[in-house]
Amino acid sequence: MALALLLGSFSLWLWATSPARATPAGSWVPAANGMSEGRTDFGAVRLRDGRVLVAGPDQSADLFDPATRAFTPTGGMSTWRDHFMAFLLRDGTVLAPGGYNGLNEEYLRSTEVYHPDTGAWTRAGGLHVARSGYAGVVLPSGAVLVAGGVNWRNGALRRVEIYQPKTGRWTLAANMTVERNGPTATLLPDGTVLVAGGIADGFVRLASAEIYDPKANTWTPTGSLNVARGAHTATLLPDGTVLVAGGSGERGPIASAEIYHPGTGTWTLTGSMSIERAATTATRLKDGTVLLTGGFDASYNELDTAEIYDPLSASWTLTPTMIYYHEDHTATLLKSGVVLVASSDAELYVP
């Protein structure tokens, strides 16, 4: 296994497959090998045993083992699936709902479940409404909420659905107040869900936000973002506030960031990133800071830079340059606190 021992400002990594070496904190380390397929717009989730499942954008899937830093193929999905999310369920299986079949140019209603003990996928109940580009969270009950998204027939969606693991079926929930493609959904400490921003039909960016109450099955408008945006990131901070950063504004990628305060239902601007970023990821680290990686800038250049937001100083600091360029990628926090960033290539950030 890999052991992480903090020595002053250095992390000493003892890899089972290589001699011991000192890795400075804040460094990027390549994965030991590549995935079975280059990946963008795919799903990734950390399993109970600490491995990471990555699946899509076709039917293939891999498992990343932190002990060896290596990917190995696992069972493939039954359907070509991209632009979807992967959710870890309470029983340790993984739910992969909807998305887009790039092979057939079809939005999907189908849902499947990955079983880590066998490496196999099985079909679950289908969504009522085909969709990709939705937002979703696992609710305190263990059910999964998906909201918004887009499909050919309806355009941007207001429709919301909830997956019940016990029955393997989806039920329709109350609709959001507006249609949203590419919003974010964040589970708040009180068990409600903040859905913010997104893109309406006509490529109009949204500043509005709303709160879902699972117990009452109701949506309530809350304060609007200072900057309309879609395809941004949203991260719950240790104090219960929510950091929203980057995304696509009316004129393209943006650098601004803001904080949602659940107690007042208001947003305040905070420090801006060093560069405009869309198609990026945000990962809360164990110390409460937030790592943003890659994406593309205002000129739509793919990025190999990353930066960290410190809630205490409300400021961003660039990390060393990443090894690879990444956009439409995933970032997964490992049990050790290291972050796996994966797209066509994969690397690890050592805090």
N, C-alpha and C positions, 0 to 999 in steps of 0.2 A: 504494500500500500504506500501511497504518498504521505509523508509526514511533513507538516509545516511547523517549524519552530521559529518563533520570533526572537531574533538576536539583535537588539538595538534597533537600527533602522533597516535591518536586512532580514529577509525570510530565507531560511535554509531549506531547500527542497531535496528530499531523499527519494528519488524515483526508483521503482523496482527495476526499471529497464535501463538505467543509466547511472554512472557514478554520481556521488553527492556533489552538488555545486551550489554556490551562493547566488541567490537571485535578489537583486535590490528591490526593495518595496517600490511599487509603482511601475513595475516592468511588464512587458508583454513577452509571452513565451509561446512558441508555435506548438500546435498539437503534434503528436507523434506521427500521425498519418492523416490522410484526407478522408472525407466521407465517400461513400460508394457512388454518389452523384453530387455535382455542384448544385447548390440550393439557394433559392431566393423565394420570398413569399411563402414560407413554410411554417410548420408548427414545431415547437420545442417545449419540453417540460421535464423538470427533475423528478425522477421516480423516488419511491420511498427508500430504496437501497443506495441512493446517491448517484446512480447513473443518470444520464440524460438521454431521453428519446427525442430524435429529430425525424420528422416525416414530411414528405412532399418535396417539391411541388408536383411530383408525378405520383407513382404508387409506392416508391421505395422508402425505406426507413433504416436508420442506423441507431446504435446505442453507443454513447460515449462513456468510457470508464475513466474516472478521475485518477485511479491508481496507476494506470498505464498511459494516460493521456491519448488513448487510441480509440478509434471508431471501429465497430464491427457491424456488418449488416444484420438486420433482424427481419421478421416477417413483414411483407409489404401490404399496403392497404388494398382493398378490393377495387377502389376507384381512384383515378387520377384526381388529385385534390390540391389546390393552392389557395392563397388568400383566406386561410381559415385559422382558428385558434385551437390549441390543445389544452385540455383541463384535466388536472389530476383529481380523481374522485377519491372518496374516503376509503374505498376498498383497495386502493392502490392501482386500479386500472386507469386508463386515459381515454377521455372522450374527444372525438374529432368530428365536429358537426359542420355540415354545409361546406361553403367555399365555392371554388370555381374550377371546372374541368377545362383546363387550357387545351386539351387534346380535341374535345368536342365543342369547345366554346359554349359551355352550358353552365348556368348557375345551379347549385346542387341543393336538394332537400335531404339527401341521404346523410346518415350518421353512422360512424363505426367506433368500436371500442377496442383498445389495445390491452392485451393481457400479458404483463411482464413475465409471469411464471411459465408461459408457453411460447411467447414471442409471436402470438397469433392475433389477428384482428377478427372481430365478429360484428355483424350488423346490429344496429339498434333502431328504435323507431325513428322515422323520418321527421324532419321539420315540417311544420304546416306551410311555411313560406320559404322558397329557395332564396339563398342569400350568400354573399361574400362581403368582406369589408365591415363586418359587424363588430360590436364591442361586447365583452362578456366577463363575468366573474362567477366564482363559486360562492354561493350564499352561505350564511351561517348554518342553514339546515342541511347543507351538503348538495342541494340542488344547484343546477347551473342556469344562469340567466344569460340570454343573448339578446341584444337590442340593436335595431337599425340594420344598416348595411344597404345593399343594392341588388337589384336583378333587372333583367331585360324588360319584364312586363310592367313593373311598378316604379322603376327608377329608385331613388332614395326611399328608404322605408321608415315608417313609424312603428311597425309591428314588433312585438316583443314576445319571446317564448321562454318557457322554463322546462328544463329536463329533470325528470324525477328518476334517479338511479334505481330505486326499488322496482319501478315498473318498466324502465327502459323506454319511456315515452315522453313526448313533449306536450305541454299544455299551453294554450295562448294566455298571455297575461294582458293587463291593460296596456293600451298603446301609449307611446310617448306623445308629448304635446306637438312635436314637429318631426318631420322626416330628417334622418341623419345617416349619411354614409361616412365611414371613417371617423366616428367619435371615439372618445375614451370612456371607459367605465371603471370606477374605483369604489371598492367596498370600504365604507367609512366605519370607524370604531363602534358606532351605535347600531350597525347592521343594515343601514340604508345604503343605497348605491348612488353615487354622483355620476351622471352622464353629461359630458361637456363637449361643446363644439361639434365639428363634423362638417360635411359638405352637403348642401341641398341640391335639388335639381337645378340645372343651369350653371353648375360649378360655383354656386354661391357659398362662401365660407360663413359659418355660423359662430356667433358669439354667445348664444344662449346656452343655458345649462339647466338641468332639472334633477330632481331627487326621486328615486323609487323607494317606496316603503313595501318590503315584501309581505309584512303582516297585513297591511291594509290593501295591498295590490293597487296602489295609487301612485301617480306621478305629480309632483309639485314643482312649478318653476322656482328657480333660485336665482341669485345674482348672475349677471352676464359677465363673461370674460371681457377684459379690457381690449383684447385683440382677437378678432374673429380668426378661427383657424380650424383646419382638419388634418388628419393623419399626423397628429402631434403625440407627445407622450404625457402620461399622468402618473405620478408616483406619490403614494401615501408616505408622509414624513413621520418621524417618531412622535411629534407633538399632536398628530391627528389632522394636521392641515394637508393640503394636496398641492404638489408642485406640478404645473403644466408648462411644458417647454417646447419650443420650436414648432415644426409642422409647416403646413402650406397655408399662406395667407392669400389675399386677393391678388397680390403681385408676385407670388412665388414663395419659396422657402423663407422663413423668418428666424431671427435670433432671440426674440423676446421670450421672457418667462414670467409667470405669475403664480401667486399662491391663493388657494381657496381656503377660507376660514369657515368651517361648518357652524361655529357658534353664532356667527352674524350673517352667514349666507352671502358673503362679499368676497371679491377678488382684489388683491393688491399686486402691483407690478414689483418684481424683484430684479436682481441683476441679470443682464442679458448675457447669452453665450458669446464666445469669441467670434462666432461665425454663424451664418444662417444654416439651419439643418432641417431637412425633411427626410422621411424614411429612415429615421434613427431609432435607437433603443434607449431606454432608461432603466437602470437597475439600482435599487437601494442597497448600499453596502452595509456590512455589519455595524460600522461605526455611525450609521445614520446619514452619511453623505450619499450623493446620487451620481452614478457614472453614466454619462451619455456617450454613445459611440457611433462613429461613422455617419452614414446618410449621404445626402447630396446637398450642394450649396446653391446659392442664388443663380449660378451659371450652369447648374445641373451637372457639376463635376462630382464624381464619386469621391468620398472622403476617407482618408486614413488617419484622421485625428479623433481624439476623444478628450472629454473634459469632465471635471467633477464639481458638483454644486455642494457648497457647505452651507447648511441652513443657519448656522450660527452667525456667519459673516455675510450671508446673502450674496455670495460671490462665486465665480467659476474659476477653476484653475486647469490649464491644459495638462494632460498626462504626456509622457513620452509618446512619440508617434507610433501608431500601430504597425504591425508587420505587413498587414494586408489592407486593401481598400474594402469597405463593406457598405452595402445599402440593401434595404428590404431584408435584413438579416435578423438573427435572434441573439439575445444575451441572457444567459441563465446563471443564476447565483448557485454555486456549489456549496456543499455543507462546510467546506473549509473556509469559505469566504472569498475564494477565487471566483472569477467570472469567466464563463465560456462564451466567446463571441464566434458565431458561425455563419458563414454564407457559402460561397464557392470554396473558400479556405476557412480554417479555424485557428483560433489562438486563445490564450488565456491571459487575463489581467490579474496580476498579483498585487493586492493592495499593500 
